[in-house]
Amino acid sequence: MRTITIDIINEKAISLLKDLELLKLIRVRKEKLVDKTTNWAKYKGAMTKQPLHDIDKQLDDLRDEWE
């Protein structure tokens, strides 16, 4: 079984797809809504600003723990 995504250009296509589904040739699934916008406000303040040398030191410490 393969899954493809199609864009309906003409509403008549929906009835054709339903007919194909009745013949058990295809299965039509409802579209999952994808939220393409991210609410960045909820992440604001999650991390405090740090000097670059502090971040480098933290990364080095983490890498040393793996060794």
N, CA, C and O atoms as a Tripos MOL2 file, in Angstrom:
@<TRIPOS>MOLECULE
protein
  268   267    67     0     0
PROTEIN
NO_CHARGES

@<TRIPOS>ATOM
      1 N           0.8470   -1.1740    0.0000 N.3       1 MET1
      2 CA          0.0000    0.0000    0.0000 C.3       1 MET1
      3 C           0.8920    1.2360    0.0000 C.2       1 MET1
      4 O           1.8950    1.2860    0.7110 O.2       1 MET1
      5 N           0.5240    2.2220   -0.7940 N.am      2 ARG2
      6 CA          1.2420    3.4950   -0.8660 C.3       2 ARG2
      7 C           0.3320    4.6110   -0.3940 C.2       2 ARG2
      8 O          -0.8870    4.5340   -0.5450 O.2       2 ARG2
      9 N           0.9100    5.6240    0.1630 N.am      3 THR3
     10 CA          0.1630    6.7940    0.6070 C.3       3 THR3
     11 C           0.5950    7.9730   -0.2370 C.2       3 THR3
     12 O           1.7880    8.2250   -0.4080 O.2       3 THR3
     13 N          -0.3860    8.6970   -0.7670 N.am      4 ILE4
     14 CA         -0.0920    9.9040   -1.5260 C.3       4 ILE4
     15 C          -0.9890   11.0220   -1.0170 C.2       4 ILE4
     16 O          -2.0350   10.7720   -0.4190 O.2       4 ILE4
     17 N          -0.5760   12.2270   -1.2560 N.am      5 THR5
     18 CA         -1.3650   13.3970   -0.8960 C.3       5 THR5
     19 C          -1.7760   14.0780   -2.1870 C.2       5 THR5
     20 O          -0.9550   14.2840   -3.0810 O.2       5 THR5
     21 N          -3.0490   14.4270   -2.2800 N.am      6 ILE6
     22 CA         -3.5380   15.1020   -3.4760 C.3       6 ILE6
     23 C          -4.2100   16.4080   -3.0790 C.2       6 ILE6
     24 O          -4.6980   16.5530   -1.9580 O.2       6 ILE6
     25 N          -4.2310   17.3400   -3.9950 N.am      7 ASP7
     26 CA         -4.9420   18.6020   -3.8090 C.3       7 ASP7
     27 C          -6.2030   18.5470   -4.6530 C.2       7 ASP7
     28 O          -6.1340   18.2910   -5.8550 O.2       7 ASP7
     29 N          -7.3460   18.7820   -4.0410 N.am      8 ILE8
     30 CA         -8.6240   18.7750   -4.7470 C.3       8 ILE8
     31 C          -8.8010   20.1390   -5.4180 C.2       8 ILE8
     32 O          -8.8660   21.1680   -4.7450 O.2       8 ILE8
     33 N          -8.8770   20.1330   -6.7300 N.am      9 ILE9
     34 CA         -9.0560   21.3690   -7.4810 C.3       9 ILE9
     35 C         -10.5390   21.6000   -7.7700 C.2       9 ILE9
     36 O         -11.0170   22.7350   -7.7610 O.2       9 ILE9
     37 N         -11.2460   20.5210   -8.0220 N.am     10 ASN10
     38 CA        -12.6620   20.6090   -8.3430 C.3      10 ASN10
     39 C         -13.4260   19.7160   -7.3730 C.2      10 ASN10
     40 O         -13.0270   18.5740   -7.1460 O.2      10 ASN10
     41 N         -14.5040   20.2100   -6.8040 N.am     11 GLU11
     42 CA        -15.2800   19.4630   -5.8090 C.3      11 GLU11
     43 C         -15.8750   18.1790   -6.3720 C.2      11 GLU11
     44 O         -16.2210   17.2790   -5.6070 O.2      11 GLU11
     45 N         -16.0020   18.0760   -7.6920 N.am     12 LYS12
     46 CA        -16.5220   16.8450   -8.3010 C.3      12 LYS12
     47 C         -15.5790   15.6730   -8.0310 C.2      12 LYS12
     48 O         -16.0010   14.5160   -8.0300 O.2      12 LYS12
     49 N         -14.3230   15.9740   -7.8070 N.am     13 ALA13
     50 CA        -13.3430   14.9240   -7.5600 C.3      13 ALA13
     51 C         -13.6460   14.1770   -6.2660 C.2      13 ALA13
     52 O         -13.3340   12.9920   -6.1460 O.2      13 ALA13
     53 N         -14.2440   14.8530   -5.3100 N.am     14 ILE14
     54 CA        -14.5590   14.2120   -4.0290 C.3      14 ILE14
     55 C         -15.5580   13.0910   -4.2340 C.2      14 ILE14
     56 O         -15.4160   12.0180   -3.6480 O.2      14 ILE14
     57 N         -16.5710   13.3290   -5.0630 N.am     15 SER15
     58 CA        -17.5490   12.2590   -5.3030 C.3      15 SER15
     59 C         -16.9040   11.0950   -6.0380 C.2      15 SER15
     60 O         -17.2460    9.9410   -5.7830 O.2      15 SER15
     61 N         -15.9820   11.3760   -6.9420 N.am     16 LEU16
     62 CA        -15.2690   10.2970   -7.6340 C.3      16 LEU16
     63 C         -14.4210    9.4870   -6.6500 C.2      16 LEU16
     64 O         -14.3630    8.2600   -6.7330 O.2      16 LEU16
     65 N         -13.7750   10.1770   -5.7310 N.am     17 LEU17
     66 CA        -12.9730    9.4860   -4.7290 C.3      17 LEU17
     67 C         -13.8460    8.6260   -3.8220 C.2      17 LEU17
     68 O         -13.4590    7.5230   -3.4370 O.2      17 LEU17
     69 N         -15.0180    9.1360   -3.4870 N.am     18 LYS18
     70 CA        -15.9380    8.3420   -2.6600 C.3      18 LYS18
     71 C         -16.3900    7.0900   -3.3950 C.2      18 LYS18
     72 O         -16.5400    6.0290   -2.7880 O.2      18 LYS18
     73 N         -16.6080    7.2120   -4.7140 N.am     19 ASP19
     74 CA        -16.9720    6.0330   -5.5090 C.3      19 ASP19
     75 C         -15.8400    5.0070   -5.5050 C.2      19 ASP19
     76 O         -16.0910    3.8090   -5.3740 O.2      19 ASP19
     77 N         -14.6230    5.4590   -5.6440 N.am     20 LEU20
     78 CA        -13.4750    4.5480   -5.5930 C.3      20 LEU20
     79 C         -13.3550    3.8830   -4.2320 C.2      20 LEU20
     80 O         -12.9490    2.7260   -4.1290 O.2      20 LEU20
     81 N         -13.7080    4.6220   -3.1960 N.am     21 GLU21
     82 CA        -13.6640    4.0610   -1.8510 C.3      21 GLU21
     83 C         -14.7340    2.9830   -1.6840 C.2      21 GLU21
     84 O         -14.4880    1.9580   -1.0480 O.2      21 GLU21
     85 N         -15.9160    3.2090   -2.2490 N.am     22 LEU22
     86 CA        -16.9820    2.2030   -2.1850 C.3      22 LEU22
     87 C         -16.5890    0.9190   -2.9150 C.2      22 LEU22
     88 O         -17.0020   -0.1740   -2.5290 O.2      22 LEU22
     89 N         -15.7940    1.0600   -3.9630 N.am     23 LEU23
     90 CA        -15.3010   -0.1080   -4.6940 C.3      23 LEU23
     91 C         -14.1220   -0.7710   -3.9930 C.2      23 LEU23
     92 O         -13.5760   -1.7630   -4.4760 O.2      23 LEU23
     93 N         -13.7370   -0.2130   -2.8500 N.am     24 LYS24
     94 CA        -12.6140   -0.7110   -2.0470 C.3      24 LYS24
     95 C         -11.2910   -0.6820   -2.8230 C.2      24 LYS24
     96 O         -10.4430   -1.5650   -2.6880 O.2      24 LYS24
     97 N         -11.1530    0.3570   -3.6340 N.am     25 LEU25
     98 CA         -9.9100    0.5540   -4.3640 C.3      25 LEU25
     99 C          -8.9750    1.5160   -3.6320 C.2      25 LEU25
    100 O          -7.7530    1.4320   -3.7490 O.2      25 LEU25
    101 N          -9.5750    2.4190   -2.8850 N.am     26 ILE26
    102 CA         -8.7870    3.3800   -2.1140 C.3      26 ILE26
    103 C          -9.4470    3.5680   -0.7560 C.2      26 ILE26
    104 O         -10.5920    3.1680   -0.5440 O.2      26 ILE26
    105 N          -8.7130    4.1780    0.1490 N.am     27 ARG27
    106 CA         -9.2570    4.5680    1.4500 C.3      27 ARG27
    107 C          -9.0260    6.0690    1.6020 C.2      27 ARG27
    108 O          -7.9010    6.5480    1.4630 O.2      27 ARG27
    109 N         -10.0760    6.7940    1.8820 N.am     28 VAL28
    110 CA         -9.9830    8.2370    2.0680 C.3      28 VAL28
    111 C          -9.9230    8.5150    3.5610 C.2      28 VAL28
    112 O         -10.7940    8.0930    4.3210 O.2      28 VAL28
    113 N          -8.8850    9.2280    3.9680 N.am     29 ARG29
    114 CA         -8.7500    9.5950    5.3720 C.3      29 ARG29
    115 C          -8.9520   11.0770    5.5250 C.2      29 ARG29
    116 O          -8.6550   11.8570    4.6200 O.2      29 ARG29
    117 N          -9.4570   11.4580    6.6710 N.am     30 LYS30
    118 CA         -9.6340   12.8820    6.9260 C.3      30 LYS30
    119 C          -8.2800   13.5370    7.0790 C.2      30 LYS30
    120 O          -7.3340   12.9520    7.6070 O.2      30 LYS30
    121 N          -8.2160   14.7540    6.6070 N.am     31 GLU31
    122 CA         -6.9690   15.5060    6.6520 C.3      31 GLU31
    123 C          -6.6640   15.9190    8.0800 C.2      31 GLU31
    124 O          -7.5350   16.4140    8.7950 O.2      31 GLU31
    125 N          -5.4310   15.7140    8.4850 N.am     32 LYS32
    126 CA         -4.9810   16.1770    9.7910 C.3      32 LYS32
    127 C          -4.5410   17.6190    9.6420 C.2      32 LYS32
    128 O          -3.7000   17.9400    8.8030 O.2      32 LYS32
    129 N          -5.1040   18.4680   10.4470 N.am     33 LEU33
    130 CA         -4.7240   19.8760   10.3960 C.3      33 LEU33
    131 C          -3.3670   20.0540   11.0390 C.2      33 LEU33
    132 O          -3.1320   19.6180   12.1660 O.2      33 LEU33
    133 N          -2.4970   20.6880   10.3230 N.am     34 VAL34
    134 CA         -1.1490   20.9280   10.8150 C.3      34 VAL34
    135 C          -1.0260   22.4060   11.1430 C.2      34 VAL34
    136 O          -1.2530   23.2740   10.3000 O.2      34 VAL34
    137 N          -0.6610   22.6640   12.3850 N.am     35 ASP35
    138 CA         -0.4690   24.0470   12.8100 C.3      35 ASP35
    139 C           0.9010   24.5030   12.3290 C.2      35 ASP35
    140 O           1.9270   24.1150   12.8890 O.2      35 ASP35
    141 N           0.9100   25.3280   11.2870 N.am     36 LYS36
    142 CA          2.1750   25.7510   10.7080 C.3      36 LYS36
    143 C           2.7490   26.9810   11.3900 C.2      36 LYS36
    144 O           3.8580   27.4100   11.0740 O.2      36 LYS36
    145 N           2.0090   27.5380   12.3090 N.am     37 THR37
    146 CA          2.5230   28.6920   13.0360 C.3      37 THR37
    147 C           2.9380   28.2530   14.4270 C.2      37 THR37
    148 O           2.2320   27.4900   15.0860 O.2      37 THR37
    149 N           4.0530   28.7260   14.8530 N.am     38 THR38
    150 CA          4.5570   28.4050   16.1780 C.3      38 THR38
    151 C           4.3620   29.6130   17.0770 C.2      38 THR38
    152 O           4.7040   30.7410   16.7220 O.2      38 THR38
    153 N           3.8120   29.3520   18.2320 N.am     39 ASN39
    154 CA          3.6170   30.4280   19.1930 C.3      39 ASN39
    155 C           4.9220   30.6220   19.9620 C.2      39 ASN39
    156 O           5.1470   30.0100   21.0060 O.2      39 ASN39
    157 N           5.7690   31.4860   19.4220 N.am     40 TRP40
    158 CA          7.0820   31.6920   20.0210 C.3      40 TRP40
    159 C           7.0040   32.3780   21.3740 C.2      40 TRP40
    160 O           7.9590   32.3160   22.1490 O.2      40 TRP40
    161 N           5.8990   33.0230   21.6720 N.am     41 ALA41
    162 CA          5.7650   33.7380   22.9380 C.3      41 ALA41
    163 C           5.8700   32.7760   24.1210 C.2      41 ALA41
    164 O           6.3540   33.1620   25.1850 O.2      41 ALA41
    165 N           5.4240   31.5320   23.9500 N.am     42 LYS42
    166 CA          5.4870   30.6010   25.0700 C.3      42 LYS42
    167 C           6.9170   30.1820   25.4010 C.2      42 LYS42
    168 O           7.1760   29.6660   26.4880 O.2      42 LYS42
    169 N           7.8530   30.4040   24.4640 N.am     43 TYR43
    170 CA          9.2500   30.0580   24.7100 C.3      43 TYR43
    171 C          10.0680   31.2420   25.2110 C.2      43 TYR43
    172 O          11.2140   31.0800   25.6300 O.2      43 TYR43
    173 N           9.4830   32.4180   25.1680 N.am     44 LYS44
    174 CA         10.2150   33.6120   25.5650 C.3      44 LYS44
    175 C          10.6090   33.5220   27.0340 C.2      44 LYS44
    176 O           9.7720   33.2630   27.8990 O.2      44 LYS44
    177 N          11.8750   33.7370   27.3000 N.am     45 GLY45
    178 CA         12.3770   33.6890   28.6600 C.3      45 GLY45
    179 C          12.7150   32.2900   29.1440 C.2      45 GLY45
    180 O          13.1030   32.1170   30.3000 O.2      45 GLY45
    181 N          12.5740   31.2860   28.2830 N.am     46 ALA46
    182 CA         12.8700   29.9200   28.6880 C.3      46 ALA46
    183 C          14.3660   29.7470   28.9450 C.2      46 ALA46
    184 O          14.7660   28.9440   29.7880 O.2      46 ALA46
    185 N          15.1680   30.4840   28.2360 N.am     47 MET47
    186 CA         16.6130   30.4360   28.4410 C.3      47 MET47
    187 C          17.1090   31.8580   28.6610 C.2      47 MET47
    188 O          16.6650   32.7990   28.0030 O.2      47 MET47
    189 N          18.0220   31.9890   29.5840 N.am     48 THR48
    190 CA         18.5980   33.3030   29.8210 C.3      48 THR48
    191 C          19.7840   33.5110   28.8920 C.2      48 THR48
    192 O          20.4370   32.5520   28.4830 O.2      48 THR48
    193 N          20.0550   34.7560   28.5660 N.am     49 LYS49
    194 CA         21.2020   35.0620   27.7190 C.3      49 LYS49
    195 C          22.4700   34.8020   28.5080 C.2      49 LYS49
    196 O          22.5740   35.1550   29.6830 O.2      49 LYS49
    197 N          23.4450   34.1710   27.8350 N.am     50 GLN50
    198 CA         24.7180   33.8690   28.4620 C.3      50 GLN50
    199 C          25.8370   34.3050   27.5350 C.2      50 GLN50
    200 O          25.6830   34.2990   26.3130 O.2      50 GLN50
    201 N          26.9610   34.6810   28.1190 N.am     51 PRO51
    202 CA         28.1200   34.9940   27.2750 C.3      51 PRO51
    203 C          28.5770   33.7450   26.5220 C.2      51 PRO51
    204 O          28.4260   32.6220   27.0050 O.2      51 PRO51
    205 N          29.1280   33.9580   25.3490 N.am     52 LEU52
    206 CA         29.5480   32.8620   24.4900 C.3      52 LEU52
    207 C          30.5720   31.9470   25.1700 C.2      52 LEU52
    208 O          30.5170   30.7290   25.0000 O.2      52 LEU52
    209 N          31.4850   32.5120   25.9230 N.am     53 HIS53
    210 CA         32.5060   31.6850   26.5720 C.3      53 HIS53
    211 C          31.8910   30.7570   27.6270 C.2      53 HIS53
    212 O          32.3990   29.6580   27.8510 O.2      53 HIS53
    213 N          30.7920   31.1930   28.2820 N.am     54 ASP54
    214 CA         30.1060   30.3210   29.2460 C.3      54 ASP54
    215 C          29.4480   29.1390   28.5350 C.2      54 ASP54
    216 O          29.4760   28.0100   29.0250 O.2      54 ASP54
    217 N          28.8610   29.4150   27.3860 N.am     55 ILE55
    218 CA         28.2200   28.3350   26.6190 C.3      55 ILE55
    219 C          29.2660   27.3540   26.1300 C.2      55 ILE55
    220 O          29.0540   26.1430   26.1850 O.2      55 ILE55
    221 N          30.4070   27.8690   25.6460 N.am     56 ASP56
    222 CA         31.4880   26.9900   25.1920 C.3      56 ASP56
    223 C          31.9970   26.1080   26.3280 C.2      56 ASP56
    224 O          32.2730   24.9250   26.1260 O.2      56 ASP56
    225 N          32.1220   26.6880   27.5280 N.am     57 LYS57
    226 CA         32.5980   25.9150   28.6760 C.3      57 LYS57
    227 C          31.5960   24.8150   29.0320 C.2      57 LYS57
    228 O          31.9890   23.6860   29.3280 O.2      57 LYS57
    229 N          30.2950   25.1480   29.0040 N.am     58 GLN58
    230 CA         29.2730   24.1410   29.3050 C.3      58 GLN58
    231 C          29.3040   23.0050   28.2850 C.2      58 GLN58
    232 O          29.1780   21.8340   28.6450 O.2      58 GLN58
    233 N          29.4710   23.3580   27.0090 N.am     59 LEU59
    234 CA         29.5510   22.3300   25.9700 C.3      59 LEU59
    235 C          30.7840   21.4470   26.1670 C.2      59 LEU59
    236 O          30.7060   20.2260   26.0360 O.2      59 LEU59
    237 N          31.9020   22.0610   26.4770 N.am     60 ASP60
    238 CA         33.1220   21.2770   26.7290 C.3      60 ASP60
    239 C          32.9290   20.3380   27.9190 C.2      60 ASP60
    240 O          33.3570   19.1850   27.8710 O.2      60 ASP60
    241 N          32.2910   20.8200   28.9830 N.am     61 ASP61
    242 CA         32.0340   19.9790   30.1500 C.3      61 ASP61
    243 C          31.1380   18.7950   29.7810 C.2      61 ASP61
    244 O          31.3810   17.6650   30.2050 O.2      61 ASP61
    245 N          30.1140   19.0650   28.9970 N.am     62 LEU62
    246 CA         29.2150   17.9800   28.5850 C.3      62 LEU62
    247 C          29.9360   16.9600   27.7140 C.2      62 LEU62
    248 O          29.7400   15.7530   27.8640 O.2      62 LEU62
    249 N          30.7640   17.4490   26.8120 N.am     63 ARG63
    250 CA         31.5140   16.5270   25.9430 C.3      63 ARG63
    251 C          32.4880   15.6830   26.7630 C.2      63 ARG63
    252 O          32.6810   14.5030   26.4720 O.2      63 ARG63
    253 N          33.1020   16.2790   27.7850 N.am     64 ASP64
    254 CA         34.0400   15.5300   28.6290 C.3      64 ASP64
    255 C          33.3320   14.4200   29.3950 C.2      64 ASP64
    256 O          33.9280   13.3750   29.6570 O.2      64 ASP64
    257 N          32.0640   14.6330   29.7580 N.am     65 GLU65
    258 CA         31.3100   13.6190   30.4770 C.3      65 GLU65
    259 C          31.0580   12.3940   29.6120 C.2      65 GLU65
    260 O          30.9350   11.2850   30.1320 O.2      65 GLU65
    261 N          30.9790   12.5770   28.3030 N.am     66 TRP66
    262 CA         30.7260   11.4440   27.4050 C.3      66 TRP66
    263 C          31.9670   10.5980   27.2190 C.2      66 TRP66
    264 O          31.8660    9.4260   26.8550 O.2      66 TRP66
    265 N          33.1320   11.1650   27.4590 N.am     67 GLU67
    266 CA         34.3710   10.4200   27.2320 C.3      67 GLU67
    267 C          34.7780    9.6150   28.4120 C.2      67 GLU67
    268 O          35.8030    8.9340   28.3710 O.2      67 GLU67
@<TRIPOS>BOND
     1     1     2 1
     2     2     3 1
     3     3     4 2
     4     3     5 am
     5     5     6 1
     6     6     7 1
     7     7     8 2
     8     7     9 am
     9     9    10 1
    10    10    11 1
    11    11    12 2
    12    11    13 am
    13    13    14 1
    14    14    15 1
    15    15    16 2
    16    15    17 am
    17    17    18 1
    18    18    19 1
    19    19    20 2
    20    19    21 am
    21    21    22 1
    22    22    23 1
    23    23    24 2
    24    23    25 am
    25    25    26 1
    26    26    27 1
    27    27    28 2
    28    27    29 am
    29    29    30 1
    30    30    31 1
    31    31    32 2
    32    31    33 am
    33    33    34 1
    34    34    35 1
    35    35    36 2
    36    35    37 am
    37    37    38 1
    38    38    39 1
    39    39    40 2
    40    39    41 am
    41    41    42 1
    42    42    43 1
    43    43    44 2
    44    43    45 am
    45    45    46 1
    46    46    47 1
    47    47    48 2
    48    47    49 am
    49    49    50 1
    50    50    51 1
    51    51    52 2
    52    51    53 am
    53    53    54 1
    54    54    55 1
    55    55    56 2
    56    55    57 am
    57    57    58 1
    58    58    59 1
    59    59    60 2
    60    59    61 am
    61    61    62 1
    62    62    63 1
    63    63    64 2
    64    63    65 am
    65    65    66 1
    66    66    67 1
    67    67    68 2
    68    67    69 am
    69    69    70 1
    70    70    71 1
    71    71    72 2
    72    71    73 am
    73    73    74 1
    74    74    75 1
    75    75    76 2
    76    75    77 am
    77    77    78 1
    78    78    79 1
    79    79    80 2
    80    79    81 am
    81    81    82 1
    82    82    83 1
    83    83    84 2
    84    83    85 am
    85    85    86 1
    86    86    87 1
    87    87    88 2
    88    87    89 am
    89    89    90 1
    90    90    91 1
    91    91    92 2
    92    91    93 am
    93    93    94 1
    94    94    95 1
    95    95    96 2
    96    95    97 am
    97    97    98 1
    98    98    99 1
    99    99   100 2
   100    99   101 am
   101   101   102 1
   102   102   103 1
   103   103   104 2
   104   103   105 am
   105   105   106 1
   106   106   107 1
   107   107   108 2
   108   107   109 am
   109   109   110 1
   110   110   111 1
   111   111   112 2
   112   111   113 am
   113   113   114 1
   114   114   115 1
   115   115   116 2
   116   115   117 am
   117   117   118 1
   118   118   119 1
   119   119   120 2
   120   119   121 am
   121   121   122 1
   122   122   123 1
   123   123   124 2
   124   123   125 am
   125   125   126 1
   126   126   127 1
   127   127   128 2
   128   127   129 am
   129   129   130 1
   130   130   131 1
   131   131   132 2
   132   131   133 am
   133   133   134 1
   134   134   135 1
   135   135   136 2
   136   135   137 am
   137   137   138 1
   138   138   139 1
   139   139   140 2
   140   139   141 am
   141   141   142 1
   142   142   143 1
   143   143   144 2
   144   143   145 am
   145   145   146 1
   146   146   147 1
   147   147   148 2
   148   147   149 am
   149   149   150 1
   150   150   151 1
   151   151   152 2
   152   151   153 am
   153   153   154 1
   154   154   155 1
   155   155   156 2
   156   155   157 am
   157   157   158 1
   158   158   159 1
   159   159   160 2
   160   159   161 am
   161   161   162 1
   162   162   163 1
   163   163   164 2
   164   163   165 am
   165   165   166 1
   166   166   167 1
   167   167   168 2
   168   167   169 am
   169   169   170 1
   170   170   171 1
   171   171   172 2
   172   171   173 am
   173   173   174 1
   174   174   175 1
   175   175   176 2
   176   175   177 am
   177   177   178 1
   178   178   179 1
   179   179   180 2
   180   179   181 am
   181   181   182 1
   182   182   183 1
   183   183   184 2
   184   183   185 am
   185   185   186 1
   186   186   187 1
   187   187   188 2
   188   187   189 am
   189   189   190 1
   190   190   191 1
   191   191   192 2
   192   191   193 am
   193   193   194 1
   194   194   195 1
   195   195   196 2
   196   195   197 am
   197   197   198 1
   198   198   199 1
   199   199   200 2
   200   199   201 am
   201   201   202 1
   202   202   203 1
   203   203   204 2
   204   203   205 am
   205   205   206 1
   206   206   207 1
   207   207   208 2
   208   207   209 am
   209   209   210 1
   210   210   211 1
   211   211   212 2
   212   211   213 am
   213   213   214 1
   214   214   215 1
   215   215   216 2
   216   215   217 am
   217   217   218 1
   218   218   219 1
   219   219   220 2
   220   219   221 am
   221   221   222 1
   222   222   223 1
   223   223   224 2
   224   223   225 am
   225   225   226 1
   226   226   227 1
   227   227   228 2
   228   227   229 am
   229   229   230 1
   230   230   231 1
   231   231   232 2
   232   231   233 am
   233   233   234 1
   234   234   235 1
   235   235   236 2
   236   235   237 am
   237   237   238 1
   238   238   239 1
   239   239   240 2
   240   239   241 am
   241   241   242 1
   242   242   243 1
   243   243   244 2
   244   243   245 am
   245   245   246 1
   246   246   247 1
   247   247   248 2
   248   247   249 am
   249   249   250 1
   250   250   251 1
   251   251   252 2
   252   251   253 am
   253   253   254 1
   254   254   255 1
   255   255   256 2
   256   255   257 am
   257   257   258 1
   258   258   259 1
   259   259   260 2
   260   259   261 am
   261   261   262 1
   262   262   263 1
   263   263   264 2
   264   263   265 am
   265   265   266 1
   266   266   267 1
   267   267   268 2
@<TRIPOS>SUBSTRUCTURE
     1 MET1         2 RESIDUE 1 A MET
     2 ARG2         6 RESIDUE 1 A ARG
     3 THR3        10 RESIDUE 1 A THR
     4 ILE4        14 RESIDUE 1 A ILE
     5 THR5        18 RESIDUE 1 A THR
     6 ILE6        22 RESIDUE 1 A ILE
     7 ASP7        26 RESIDUE 1 A ASP
     8 ILE8        30 RESIDUE 1 A ILE
     9 ILE9        34 RESIDUE 1 A ILE
    10 ASN10       38 RESIDUE 1 A ASN
    11 GLU11       42 RESIDUE 1 A GLU
    12 LYS12       46 RESIDUE 1 A LYS
    13 ALA13       50 RESIDUE 1 A ALA
    14 ILE14       54 RESIDUE 1 A ILE
    15 SER15       58 RESIDUE 1 A SER
    16 LEU16       62 RESIDUE 1 A LEU
    17 LEU17       66 RESIDUE 1 A LEU
    18 LYS18       70 RESIDUE 1 A LYS
    19 ASP19       74 RESIDUE 1 A ASP
    20 LEU20       78 RESIDUE 1 A LEU
    21 GLU21       82 RESIDUE 1 A GLU
    22 LEU22       86 RESIDUE 1 A LEU
    23 LEU23       90 RESIDUE 1 A LEU
    24 LYS24       94 RESIDUE 1 A LYS
    25 LEU25       98 RESIDUE 1 A LEU
    26 ILE26      102 RESIDUE 1 A ILE
    27 ARG27      106 RESIDUE 1 A ARG
    28 VAL28      110 RESIDUE 1 A VAL
    29 ARG29      114 RESIDUE 1 A ARG
    30 LYS30      118 RESIDUE 1 A LYS
    31 GLU31      122 RESIDUE 1 A GLU
    32 LYS32      126 RESIDUE 1 A LYS
    33 LEU33      130 RESIDUE 1 A LEU
    34 VAL34      134 RESIDUE 1 A VAL
    35 ASP35      138 RESIDUE 1 A ASP
    36 LYS36      142 RESIDUE 1 A LYS
    37 THR37      146 RESIDUE 1 A THR
    38 THR38      150 RESIDUE 1 A THR
    39 ASN39      154 RESIDUE 1 A ASN
    40 TRP40      158 RESIDUE 1 A TRP
    41 ALA41      162 RESIDUE 1 A ALA
    42 LYS42      166 RESIDUE 1 A LYS
    43 TYR43      170 RESIDUE 1 A TYR
    44 LYS44      174 RESIDUE 1 A LYS
    45 GLY45      178 RESIDUE 1 A GLY
    46 ALA46      182 RESIDUE 1 A ALA
    47 MET47      186 RESIDUE 1 A MET
    48 THR48      190 RESIDUE 1 A THR
    49 LYS49      194 RESIDUE 1 A LYS
    50 GLN50      198 RESIDUE 1 A GLN
    51 PRO51      202 RESIDUE 1 A PRO
    52 LEU52      206 RESIDUE 1 A LEU
    53 HIS53      210 RESIDUE 1 A HIS
    54 ASP54      214 RESIDUE 1 A ASP
    55 ILE55      218 RESIDUE 1 A ILE
    56 ASP56      222 RESIDUE 1 A ASP
    57 LYS57      226 RESIDUE 1 A LYS
    58 GLN58      230 RESIDUE 1 A GLN
    59 LEU59      234 RESIDUE 1 A LEU
    60 ASP60      238 RESIDUE 1 A ASP
    61 ASP61      242 RESIDUE 1 A ASP
    62 LEU62      246 RESIDUE 1 A LEU
    63 ARG63      250 RESIDUE 1 A ARG
    64 ASP64      254 RESIDUE 1 A ASP
    65 GLU65      258 RESIDUE 1 A GLU
    66 TRP66      262 RESIDUE 1 A TRP
    67 GLU67      266 RESIDUE 1 A GLU
